[in-house]
Amino acid sequence: MDSHTPLLSIVIPAYNEAAPDRLPSSLKQITAFVASQPYAIEVIIVNNNSTDDTLKIAESAASEFDYISVITEKRQGKGIAVKSGMGVARGEYLFICDADLSMPIEEVVKFLPPNAESYDVAIASREAKGAKRIGEPEMRHIMGRVFNFIVKVLAVRGLNDTQCGFKCFKREVAEKIFPLQTINGWAFDVELLFIAQKFGYKIIEVPITWYYKPQSKIKPMGDSYKMVMETLKVRRNWREGVYSEKTQA
C-alpha cells in the first residue's frame, strides 16, 4: 500500500436520505470517526437518483472534507449504486455502509487488522454469537430468517445473515467479483456472496450491534418476493456460465 492509498474505503449508497436522522446524522458520526483514526480513509457517497436534498447534503460534506467524494448513479437500485461506488474506491479494504448507520460506524474496526485479517470477505452479522439486535419488530425478524433459509437452500451455504447492509471486501477480491455482479436490486448481496463462495474465497461473519431503523427503504412483502426471484436468477446465471472469470474481459 503506497502512501496515497487509503487503508479503508467507505461506500455509501444513498437514495432519498436527506432526513436529519439519516445521511446528515450519519455523516456527523462518520467524520468524527475518521478524525479519530490513525490511518487514511476515503468516503464515497453514491447518489442514486434522489429527489430530495441528498445530493446537496453529500456535496456540502464533500466540500468540507477532502476525503469525501460524491458520484451519481442514474441506474436505479442499491446493487448498482454499490457497484458504482466500489468501482472507484481506492482502499485496501472496501466497506459497504448503509446510509442510516444502523450499525454504529465505530464497529468498522472489527473488520480491519488486527481485529480481522484472515479473510477475503467479511460480512456484518446480526445472528453470529455476540451480536445484538435492538428495536427490531418480531415479524420483521421472522421474515428475515425465512429469507435467509431460502438463500441457504438456493444459493449461499453456511452464512446466517447475508442481508445485513455492512460488508467488507479485500481489494483484490472486490476487483474479481464486482465486475461479475448483474443484480441491481436488494439481492445483490446474495449474488456477490454466491460468486465469492464459488471462487473459493474465505467469508467470515462479524458479530455487530444493530439498531432497527423504522424508515428502512425495504418493503417487506413486495421486496421479499423480488429478492427471492433475484436469488433464483443467481442460480440460473451460474448454470449459464455468467460468473465465469472469462466474462470479466
N, C-alpha and C positions, 0 to 999 in steps of 0.2 A: 504494500500500500504506500503510494507516494504521499508527500506532504500536502498535496492538494486534493486528495481523495478523502471524502468523509468516511468515518467508520460506519455511520448509520444514515440511511435514507428513510424518512417517514413519509409515506404516500397516503394522502387523504382524499378519497373520492367524495365529492360534495354536490348534492342536488337539493336545492332549496333548504339550506342550513343556516339561514340568517337569524333565526330566533335567538334571543340573548343567551338562552341556556344551551345552545347548540354550538355552532362554529365560533362565535365570539368568545364564549366561555372557554371552549377547548383551546383556542389559540393562546389565551392568557396562561393556561396551565402548561401548554407545550413550550412557550417561550421561557417561562420560569424554569422548566425542566432543563431546557437546552443550556440556559445560563449557568446551571449548577453542575454541568458535566465537564470533564477534563478533555474530552475528545470532540472532534468535529462532527456536526450533524447537519444534514440538509432536510428541509421540509418542502414537499411538493403537494400543492393543493390542485386537484383536478376538478374544475368547474364543469358539471355535466348538464348543460342547458338549463341552469337555474333561472327561474322567473322572478325571484325576489332579489335581495341585496347581497346574495352570497358572493358574487364576483367582486362587487365593490369592497366588501369586508376583506376578502382574500387579497386583493390588490393593495389595500391600505396596509395590511400586515406586511406584505412583500416590500412596500416602500420604506417601512420602518426597520425591517430586519433583513440583512442581505443574504441570510441562509434560507429564506423563504422564497419560493418561486410559484408562479401560477400558470397553469396551462388550461386550455379549453378543449374538451372532447365533445363534439357535436353528435356523435352516435350515442343513442340513449342506452343506459344500463350501467349498473355498478361494475359488472365484469369488465366491460370495455374501458370504463374510466380507470379502473385499477391497472389494466394492461397498458394504457397510455402512460400512466404515471411511472410504472415500472420500466417502461421503455426508455425513459430519460433519466432515471435515477442513477447516481454515480457511486453510491456507497458500497462498502464491503458486505454489509447486511442490509437487506431491503425489507422494510416493515410496512405491512398494510395496516392502516389505522382508521377505524370508523370515526366520523366527524363528531359524534356525540360523546366520545370518550367514555363509553360505558365501562371500559377498563381504565383505571387511573393510569396516566401516562408514565408515572414512576415505575410501573411494573415492567416497562420495556427492558429494564436492566436484567430481568430474569432470562431474556432471550440472547444476551450478549456475553462474551467472555468476561470474567472467568466463570460466571454462573451457568452458562451453557456453551459448550464448544463442540462436542462430538455429535453433530447433526448436519443434515442438509436443509431440512425444512422443520421449523418449529411452529406449532400452532397453539394458540391460547385455548385452554380447555376449562369449561365450567363443570366438567364431570370428573376430572382427574383428582386423585387423592390430595387433599389440602385446598381445593378450590372452594370458592364461596359464591353463591348466587344471592343477591339482595333485592327484594321487592318484586320478584317475578310472579305474575299470576299463575296459579296452578295449571289452568287449561293451556296457557302458552307453553309451559314447561312440558306438559304431556305431548302436545303437538310436535315439539322439537324432538322429543325422544322417539316418537313414531317415525318422523322423517329420518332420524339418524339410523334407525333399524333398517329402513328401506335402503338407505345409502350403503350400509354394511352388506346387505344382501346383493345389491345390484352392482356396486362399484368399488368402494373403498373399504377394505377389510381392516379390522383391528383398531380403529380410531373411534373414540367415544364422543367427539364433539367437532365435527367437520365445519359447522356453520358459524362458529364464533368469528366475529369480524376482524380479529387481530392475528396476523400471521407473519412470520419472518423467514426470508429465504436468503441463503448464502448467494452471493452474486453469481458465481459460475453456474449454480443450479437454476436461478431465475433466467439466465441467458439461454438455457436449454429448453425450459418448459413453457415460458410465457409466449414465445413465438408460435407454439402449437395450440394455444388457447383459442377455442371457437365460440364459446358461450359468452354472451354479453350480459345475461341476467344474473339472478341471485345464485344459481347453482354453479357459477364459475369456480367456486372453491372446490366443489366436488371434482370438477374436471381437472384442475391443477393437481390435486392430491392423487387422483387416479393416475395421471401421467407420471407423477413423481414415483409412485409405487411401482408402476410398470417398468420404469427406468432403473429401479433398484436403489433409489435414494432413501436415506435414513430419515424418517419423520418421527419427531418426538412431540408429546403433548406437555404443555407447560401449565400447571395449575395457576389460575388467576382469581382475583376478586372481581366480580362482575355485577354491575348495577343495572337493573331493568330501567329503561327509559321509555315512558308511555308514548312518546312521539315517534316511535320507530316507523320507518317507511314501509316495512313489510306488512302486507295484508294477509292475515293468517290463512284464510281459506283459498282465495284466488291464487296467491303467490305459492302456496304449498303445492297446488296442482301443477303449476308451471315448473316448479323445481323438480317434481317427480318426472315430468316429461323431459326436462333437460338432462336429468340423470340417465334416463333411458337413451337419450341421444348420445351420451358419453359411451355407453356400451356399444351402440351402433357404430360410432366413429372408430372405436378400437377394432371392431370386426372388419371395417372397411379400410383399415390402414392409415387413417387420418393422422395418427400420432407417431407415425414413423419419423425418425430423425431426418430422413431424406427429404421430408416435406418442408424443412426449415430453409432450404436454399432460396 
